[in-house]
Amino acid sequence: MIYSALALIVNQLNDFLKRSFDLGEDVVVLSNLMEQDGTLAQNVGNKLVVSLINVEKETSTSRDNSKGGAISLASSYPPLHLNLYVMVAANFSCANYAESLKFLSNAVAFFQRQPYFDHGVAPDMDRRISKLVLDVENLNVQDLSNLWGSLSGKYLPSVLYKVRMLSFDSGDILTQLTPIGGYESSVE
């Protein structure tokens, strides 16, 4: 589901930028900026690069993992709710620096106008995902420096988004109880 969520974001942003700039090819790619050996990734030149920076467990959701009804009560593994930290970085050559800022500005404008995706907005969204909400994450200069140092060591114009909330629910039923009679309580 992580790939499905990020691919949807990349496709939606690509469609918007292609319409805005009358482009014939994709300008947004889902990729790392660097290869494992430290060299620049092949497909990221003069592109907006969308990268997964971090995955965190959402802790503010309820913990109810029972599925009840009039006839039975089932218990399952609780769903795992995740937030994704996603960076949009403008990886353009120095000669195209102004273009990089135009593309990045338009990406920010797109997500400001379209801060969430659901099946009404994106009918092709993975059916296991109900909604994605994008929020800009603020980083102070020190955190930004640490982040870019761990990514590649070279800063690029970029914006970091927190994509809330991806829910993993296996649907496995651990136990199922079926009442034989009505509910009885004996309080004395």
Buried (B, 14 or more C-beta within 10 A) or exposed (E): EEEBBBBBBBBBBBEBBBEBEEEEEBBBBBBBBBEEEEEBBEEBEBBBBBBBBEEEEBEEEEEEEEEEEEEEBBBBEBBEBBBBBBBBBBBBEEEBEEBBEBBBEBBBEBBEEBEBBEEEEBEEBBEEBEBBBBBEBEBEEEEBEEBBEEBBEEEBBBBBBBBBBBBEEEEEEEEEEEEEEEEEEEEE
